[in-house]
Amino acid sequence: MSDTKDTENPPWQPKRFTRLDPVAAFDAQEADELFSKALLLHCRQAFRVAEQFYLQAIEKKPDFHRPYQLLGIFYSNYQTPDQSMAAFCKALEIKPDDGETWWERGRLLEKHGRLEEAEAAYRKVIELMPCEGKGRRSLAELLQKVGRLEEAKAAYLSAIEVEPDFGYAWSYLGEVLEELGHKNEAIGVYRKAVLYDHDDFHSWVSLGALCHDLGQVADAEDAFCHAIYRVPDEGGTWYRFAVLLWDLDRNAEAEAAFRQALPADADIDHEWVALAKVAKSLGRKKEAAVLCCQALEQNPEPIQAVIGLGHVLLQLGCEAEAEAAYRKAMAIDAKAFHASYHLCCLKVKSEPDTALALLRQVGACNASFALRRIEDERVLDPLRTLPAFPALVAALERLEIEQKM
């Protein structure tokens, strides 16, 4: 063996620590521990205490991006968007390729109406996380919200391509297809949604409504039954199911379904009206009138529901109750000219002067509407013989010009 020193390959020697190296290593370990405590407290909803631990973790390790990301979520939940955005930006400054932070930032931007920036953030998520669907779904929902439906459709299909068994993506795609008018295609998509998520209540309801609309009544009944089984106290579903049964002339079953809808939505007037119509179809006109009056005592909003009650009461021959409904609508909104007009029609024969005054009131709100009714409706013929009628027509013609200016 040669006694010469190996100058080319000197023996390994450990690197000497500087004074700061062990301190930095200790701080990094402590930062991880502080972050773990903060995350646990965050999950337990002890948010303010968690915030302090996040800040301490950052103090120990300033280039630690995860505390900034979680602080951004925390500040967003506490409605402090400036702090939230600052935290997300700092996290991305430290780690610009973190897809989760880009996604959280996109959600914050969307929440505060900065939609173009949110769209760019979601597209960045897709770039950084190409095998996950969340960025694609968020982009699709944003595009759907702003009415870019064809692009939303493509984005949902893209999300389904990477996560084909995610039921809600199918459900949202069904909504887009409905908005585009592709009803048969939407039915197939909703079937996919409930195949992958059998408890997707909203997809069952949408499937039932579409099948009913397209005359596929057996499938509609099956879908509504599935929806009711999953959420038995949702009045709107019972109402839709009742309408289907009524359309099938299964009136007794329809009545039972309408009555199921009422306890859940006791102040929804159209359900009372529908039940009254069923009662009328079963020959129980007095009961129908009572049901309409019960509806009239409910919450008077929206105003169209009150006007609709007046129409039903009029069909039942309950003129006094119908008048009360129309006057209630007029009391809610003095400019409710449809209520004034129907009350005018109701008073034409019995109180022609009152009817004329009501027609003048209609014209003050919408002269064009009043003139069209005068021209087209024979029910107003008794008013034409009144001395004041020609002057009213002339006044309405002048008003129409003024209202169009």
C-alpha positions as CSV (number, residue, x, y, z in Angstrom):
1,M,0.0,0.0,0.0
2,S,1.3,3.4,-0.9
3,D,2.3,5.7,1.9
4,T,1.3,8.8,-0.1
5,K,-1.7,10.8,1.0
6,D,-4.9,10.5,-1.1
7,T,-5.3,14.2,-1.9
8,E,-7.9,13.5,-4.6
9,N,-10.3,11.6,-2.2
10,P,-9.8,12.8,1.3
11,P,-11.6,10.9,4.0
12,W,-15.2,12.2,4.8
13,Q,-15.5,14.6,7.6
14,P,-18.7,15.8,9.1
15,K,-19.8,19.3,8.3
16,R,-19.2,21.6,11.3
17,F,-22.4,23.2,12.6
18,T,-22.5,26.9,12.9
19,R,-24.1,28.4,15.9
20,L,-27.4,29.0,14.1
21,D,-27.9,25.6,12.5
22,P,-29.2,23.7,15.5
23,V,-31.4,26.7,16.4
24,A,-33.0,26.6,12.9
25,A,-33.6,22.9,13.1
26,F,-35.2,23.2,16.5
27,D,-37.4,26.1,15.2
28,A,-38.6,24.1,12.2
29,Q,-39.5,21.1,14.5
30,E,-41.4,23.4,16.9
31,A,-43.2,25.1,14.0
32,D,-44.5,21.7,12.8
33,E,-45.7,21.0,16.4
34,L,-47.4,24.4,16.7
35,F,-49.1,23.9,13.3
36,S,-50.4,20.5,14.3
37,K,-51.9,22.0,17.4
38,A,-53.4,24.8,15.4
39,L,-54.9,22.4,12.9
40,L,-56.5,20.3,15.7
41,L,-58.0,23.4,17.4
42,H,-59.2,24.6,14.0
43,C,-61.0,21.3,13.4
44,R,-62.6,21.6,16.9
45,Q,-63.7,25.1,15.9
46,A,-61.6,26.9,18.5
47,F,-60.7,29.4,15.8
48,R,-59.3,32.2,17.8
49,V,-56.9,30.0,19.7
50,A,-55.9,28.2,16.5
51,E,-55.1,31.6,14.9
52,Q,-52.5,32.3,17.7
53,F,-50.8,28.9,17.1
54,Y,-50.7,29.5,13.3
55,L,-49.0,32.8,13.9
56,Q,-46.5,31.3,16.3
57,A,-45.7,28.6,13.7
58,I,-45.1,31.3,11.1
59,E,-42.9,33.2,13.6
60,K,-40.7,30.0,14.1
61,K,-40.6,29.2,10.4
62,P,-41.5,32.2,8.1
63,D,-41.2,30.1,4.9
64,F,-43.9,27.6,6.1
65,H,-46.8,28.0,3.6
66,R,-49.4,25.8,5.2
67,P,-50.2,28.1,8.2
68,Y,-50.8,31.0,5.8
69,Q,-53.2,28.8,3.8
70,L,-55.2,27.8,6.8
71,L,-55.2,31.4,8.1
72,G,-56.6,32.4,4.7
73,I,-59.5,29.9,5.2
74,F,-60.0,31.1,8.8
75,Y,-60.1,34.8,7.8
76,S,-62.5,34.0,5.0
77,N,-64.9,32.3,7.4
78,Y,-64.7,35.3,9.7
79,Q,-65.7,37.7,6.8
80,T,-62.3,39.5,6.7
81,P,-61.5,39.1,3.0
82,D,-58.5,41.5,2.9
83,Q,-56.7,39.5,5.6
84,S,-57.8,36.2,3.9
85,M,-56.5,37.3,0.5
86,A,-53.2,38.5,2.1
87,A,-52.7,35.1,3.7
88,F,-53.4,33.2,0.5
89,C,-51.0,35.5,-1.5
90,K,-48.3,34.9,1.1
91,A,-48.8,31.2,0.9
92,L,-48.5,31.3,-2.9
93,E,-45.5,33.5,-2.7
94,I,-43.8,30.8,-0.7
95,K,-45.2,27.9,-2.7
96,P,-46.6,29.1,-6.1
97,D,-47.5,25.6,-7.3
98,D,-49.8,24.7,-4.4
99,G,-53.1,23.8,-6.1
100,E,-55.1,23.7,-2.9
101,T,-54.3,27.3,-2.1
102,W,-55.1,28.4,-5.6
103,W,-58.5,26.7,-5.2
104,E,-59.2,28.4,-1.8
105,R,-58.1,31.8,-3.3
106,G,-60.5,31.2,-6.3
107,R,-63.4,30.5,-3.9
108,L,-62.7,33.7,-2.0
109,L,-62.5,35.8,-5.2
110,E,-65.8,34.3,-6.5
111,K,-67.5,34.9,-3.2
112,H,-66.6,38.6,-3.5
113,G,-67.7,39.0,-7.1
114,R,-64.2,39.0,-8.7
115,L,-65.2,36.4,-11.2
116,E,-62.6,36.9,-13.9
117,E,-59.8,36.5,-11.3
118,A,-61.6,33.5,-9.8
119,E,-61.9,31.8,-13.2
120,A,-58.1,32.3,-13.7
121,A,-57.5,30.8,-10.3
122,Y,-59.6,27.7,-11.0
123,R,-57.8,27.3,-14.4
124,K,-54.5,27.4,-12.5
125,V,-55.8,24.6,-10.1
126,I,-56.6,22.5,-13.2
127,E,-53.1,23.0,-14.5
128,L,-51.5,22.1,-11.1
129,M,-53.9,19.3,-10.2
130,P,-54.8,17.7,-13.6
131,C,-56.0,14.4,-12.1
132,E,-58.5,15.9,-9.7
133,G,-62.0,17.2,-10.4
134,K,-62.5,20.0,-7.8
135,G,-60.9,22.7,-9.9
136,R,-62.9,21.6,-13.0
137,R,-66.1,21.5,-11.0
138,S,-65.5,24.9,-9.5
139,L,-64.8,26.4,-12.9
140,A,-67.9,24.7,-14.3
141,E,-70.1,26.1,-11.5
142,L,-68.7,29.6,-12.1
143,L,-69.3,29.4,-15.8
144,Q,-72.9,28.2,-15.2
145,K,-73.4,31.1,-12.8
146,V,-72.5,33.7,-15.4
147,G,-74.5,32.0,-18.1
148,R,-71.7,30.6,-20.2
149,L,-73.6,27.3,-20.4
150,E,-71.8,25.6,-23.3
151,E,-68.4,26.2,-21.6
152,A,-69.9,25.0,-18.3
153,K,-71.1,21.8,-20.0
154,A,-67.6,21.2,-21.3
155,A,-66.1,21.9,-17.9
156,Y,-68.5,19.4,-16.1
157,L,-67.7,16.8,-18.8
158,S,-64.0,17.4,-18.1
159,A,-64.6,16.9,-14.4
160,I,-66.5,13.7,-15.0
161,E,-63.7,12.4,-17.2
162,V,-61.3,12.5,-14.3
163,E,-63.8,11.5,-11.6
164,P,-66.6,9.6,-13.4
165,D,-68.3,8.3,-10.2
166,F,-68.7,11.7,-8.6
167,G,-72.5,12.0,-8.5
168,Y,-72.9,15.7,-8.0
169,A,-70.9,16.6,-11.1
170,W,-73.5,14.6,-13.1
171,S,-76.3,16.4,-11.2
172,Y,-74.9,19.9,-12.0
173,L,-74.4,18.8,-15.6
174,G,-78.1,17.9,-15.7
175,E,-79.0,21.4,-14.6
176,V,-76.9,22.9,-17.4
177,L,-78.5,20.6,-20.0
178,E,-82.0,21.6,-18.7
179,E,-81.0,25.3,-19.1
180,L,-79.8,24.6,-22.6
181,G,-83.2,22.9,-23.4
182,H,-81.7,19.4,-23.8
183,K,-84.3,17.7,-21.6
184,N,-84.0,14.1,-22.8
185,E,-80.2,14.3,-22.5
186,A,-80.7,15.8,-19.0
187,I,-82.8,12.8,-17.9
188,G,-80.0,10.4,-18.8
189,V,-77.5,12.5,-16.9
190,Y,-79.8,12.7,-13.8
191,R,-80.1,8.9,-13.9
192,K,-76.3,8.8,-13.8
193,A,-76.3,11.1,-10.8
194,V,-78.6,8.9,-8.8
195,L,-76.8,5.8,-9.9
196,Y,-73.5,7.0,-8.4
197,D,-75.2,8.7,-5.4
198,H,-78.5,7.0,-4.7
199,D,-79.4,9.5,-1.9
200,D,-79.1,12.6,-4.1
201,F,-82.5,14.0,-3.3
202,H,-82.3,17.0,-5.7
203,S,-81.4,14.8,-8.7
204,W,-84.4,12.5,-7.9
205,V,-86.7,15.6,-7.8
206,S,-85.3,17.0,-11.0
207,L,-85.6,13.6,-12.7
208,G,-89.2,13.4,-11.6
209,A,-90.1,16.9,-12.8
210,L,-88.4,16.3,-16.2
211,C,-90.1,13.0,-16.7
212,H,-93.5,14.5,-15.8
213,D,-92.9,17.4,-18.2
214,L,-92.1,14.9,-21.0
215,G,-95.0,12.7,-20.3
216,Q,-93.0,9.8,-18.8
217,V,-95.4,9.5,-15.9
218,A,-94.4,6.1,-14.6
219,D,-90.8,7.2,-14.3
220,A,-91.8,10.5,-12.8
221,E,-93.8,8.8,-10.1
222,D,-90.9,6.5,-9.3
223,A,-88.5,9.4,-9.0
224,F,-90.8,11.4,-6.8
225,C,-91.3,8.4,-4.5
226,H,-87.5,8.0,-4.2
227,A,-87.2,11.7,-3.3
228,I,-89.9,11.5,-0.7
229,Y,-88.4,8.4,0.8
230,R,-85.1,10.3,1.3
231,V,-86.6,13.6,2.5
232,P,-90.1,12.9,3.7
233,D,-90.9,16.4,5.1
234,E,-90.1,18.5,2.0
235,G,-93.4,20.2,1.0
236,G,-92.3,21.1,-2.5
237,T,-91.7,17.5,-3.5
238,W,-95.1,16.4,-2.1
239,Y,-96.7,19.3,-4.1
240,R,-95.0,18.2,-7.3
241,F,-96.0,14.6,-6.7
242,A,-99.6,15.7,-6.0
243,V,-99.8,17.7,-9.3
244,L,-98.6,14.5,-11.1
245,L,-101.3,12.4,-9.4
246,W,-103.9,15.1,-10.2
247,D,-102.8,15.1,-13.9
248,L,-103.4,11.3,-13.9
249,D,-106.9,11.9,-12.5
250,R,-106.0,10.1,-9.3
251,N,-107.7,12.9,-7.4
252,A,-108.1,11.2,-4.0
253,E,-104.4,10.4,-3.9
254,A,-103.6,13.9,-5.1
255,E,-105.6,15.3,-2.2
256,A,-103.7,13.2,0.2
257,A,-100.4,14.3,-1.3
258,F,-101.4,18.0,-1.1
259,R,-102.3,17.6,2.5
260,Q,-98.9,16.1,3.1
261,A,-97.4,19.3,1.6
262,L,-99.3,21.7,3.8
263,P,-97.7,20.9,7.2
264,A,-94.2,21.5,5.7
265,D,-95.1,24.7,3.9
266,A,-98.2,25.9,5.7
267,D,-97.8,29.5,4.4
268,I,-97.3,28.6,0.8
269,D,-100.5,29.8,-0.8
270,H,-100.4,27.8,-4.1
271,E,-100.6,24.5,-2.2
272,W,-103.8,25.7,-0.5
273,V,-105.1,26.8,-3.9
274,A,-104.3,23.4,-5.5
275,L,-106.0,21.5,-2.6
276,A,-109.0,23.7,-3.1
277,K,-109.1,22.8,-6.8
278,V,-108.9,19.1,-6.0
279,A,-111.8,19.5,-3.5
280,K,-113.8,21.3,-6.2
281,S,-113.0,18.5,-8.7
282,L,-114.3,16.0,-6.1
283,G,-117.6,17.9,-5.9
284,R,-116.8,19.6,-2.5
285,K,-117.2,23.2,-3.5
286,K,-117.9,24.5,0.0
287,E,-114.8,22.8,1.4
288,A,-112.8,24.3,-1.5
289,A,-114.0,27.8,-0.6
290,V,-113.1,27.3,3.0
291,L,-109.6,26.1,2.0
292,C,-109.2,29.2,-0.2
293,C,-110.2,31.4,2.7
294,Q,-107.6,29.6,4.9
295,A,-105.0,30.4,2.2
296,L,-106.1,34.0,2.2
297,E,-105.4,34.2,5.9
298,Q,-101.8,32.9,5.4
299,N,-98.8,35.1,4.6
300,P,-100.0,37.4,1.8
301,E,-96.7,37.3,0.0
302,P,-96.1,37.0,-2.9
303,I,-98.9,39.2,-4.2
304,Q,-99.6,37.0,-7.3
305,A,-100.6,34.1,-4.9
306,V,-103.3,36.4,-3.4
307,I,-104.5,37.3,-6.9
308,G,-104.5,33.6,-7.8
309,L,-106.7,32.9,-4.8
310,G,-109.1,35.5,-6.0
311,H,-109.4,33.7,-9.3
312,V,-110.0,30.3,-7.7
313,L,-112.7,31.8,-5.4
314,L,-114.3,33.4,-8.4
315,Q,-114.4,30.0,-10.2
316,L,-116.1,28.5,-7.1
317,G,-118.8,31.2,-7.2
318,C,-117.6,32.9,-4.0
319,E,-117.7,36.5,-5.3
320,A,-117.5,38.2,-1.9
321,E,-114.4,36.1,-0.9
322,A,-112.8,36.8,-4.3
323,E,-113.4,40.5,-3.9
324,A,-111.7,40.3,-0.5
325,A,-108.7,38.6,-2.1
326,Y,-108.4,41.2,-4.8
327,R,-108.7,44.1,-2.3
328,K,-106.1,42.4,-0.1
329,A,-103.7,42.4,-3.1
330,M,-104.4,46.0,-3.7
331,A,-103.7,46.8,-0.1
332,I,-100.3,45.0,-0.4
333,D,-99.4,47.0,-3.5
334,A,-101.6,49.9,-4.7
335,K,-100.0,49.5,-8.2
336,A,-101.2,45.9,-8.5
337,F,-103.2,46.7,-11.6
338,H,-104.1,43.0,-12.3
339,A,-106.0,42.8,-9.0
340,S,-107.7,46.1,-9.8
341,Y,-108.7,44.9,-13.3
342,H,-110.2,41.6,-12.0
343,L,-112.1,43.4,-9.3
344,C,-113.3,45.8,-12.1
345,C,-114.6,42.8,-14.1
346,L,-116.3,41.5,-10.9
347,K,-118.1,44.8,-10.4
348,V,-119.1,45.6,-14.0
349,K,-122.7,44.4,-13.7
350,S,-123.5,45.2,-10.1
351,E,-121.6,48.5,-9.6
352,P,-120.6,49.9,-13.1
353,D,-119.5,53.3,-11.6
354,T,-117.2,51.5,-9.2
355,A,-115.9,49.3,-12.1
356,L,-115.2,52.4,-14.2
357,A,-113.2,54.0,-11.3
358,L,-111.2,50.7,-10.9
359,L,-110.5,50.7,-14.7
360,R,-109.2,54.3,-14.3
361,Q,-107.0,53.0,-11.5
362,V,-105.7,50.3,-13.7
363,G,-104.8,52.9,-16.4
364,A,-103.0,55.0,-14.0
365,C,-100.6,52.1,-13.4
366,N,-100.5,50.7,-17.0
367,A,-102.5,52.6,-19.6
368,S,-101.5,50.2,-22.4
369,F,-102.9,47.2,-20.5
370,A,-106.2,49.0,-19.8
371,L,-106.6,50.0,-23.4
372,R,-105.9,46.5,-24.6
373,R,-108.5,45.1,-22.2
374,I,-111.1,47.7,-23.4
375,E,-110.4,46.7,-27.0
376,D,-110.4,42.9,-26.5
377,E,-112.6,42.0,-23.5
378,R,-116.4,41.8,-24.0
379,V,-116.9,41.6,-20.2
380,L,-116.4,45.4,-20.2
381,D,-119.2,46.0,-22.6
382,P,-121.6,47.4,-20.0
383,L,-119.2,50.2,-19.3
384,R,-119.2,51.4,-22.8
385,T,-122.7,52.9,-22.4
386,L,-121.7,55.1,-19.4
387,P,-121.4,58.8,-20.2
388,A,-117.9,59.0,-18.7
389,F,-116.5,56.1,-20.7
390,P,-115.4,58.1,-23.9
391,A,-113.5,60.6,-21.7
392,L,-111.8,57.8,-19.8
393,V,-110.6,56.2,-23.1
394,A,-109.2,59.6,-24.2
395,A,-107.5,60.1,-20.9
396,L,-106.0,56.6,-21.1
397,E,-104.7,57.3,-24.6
398,R,-102.9,60.4,-23.3
399,L,-101.5,58.5,-20.4
400,E,-100.2,55.8,-22.6
401,I,-98.1,58.3,-24.5
402,E,-96.8,59.9,-21.3
403,Q,-95.9,56.5,-19.8
404,K,-94.0,55.5,-22.9
405,M,-91.9,58.6,-22.9
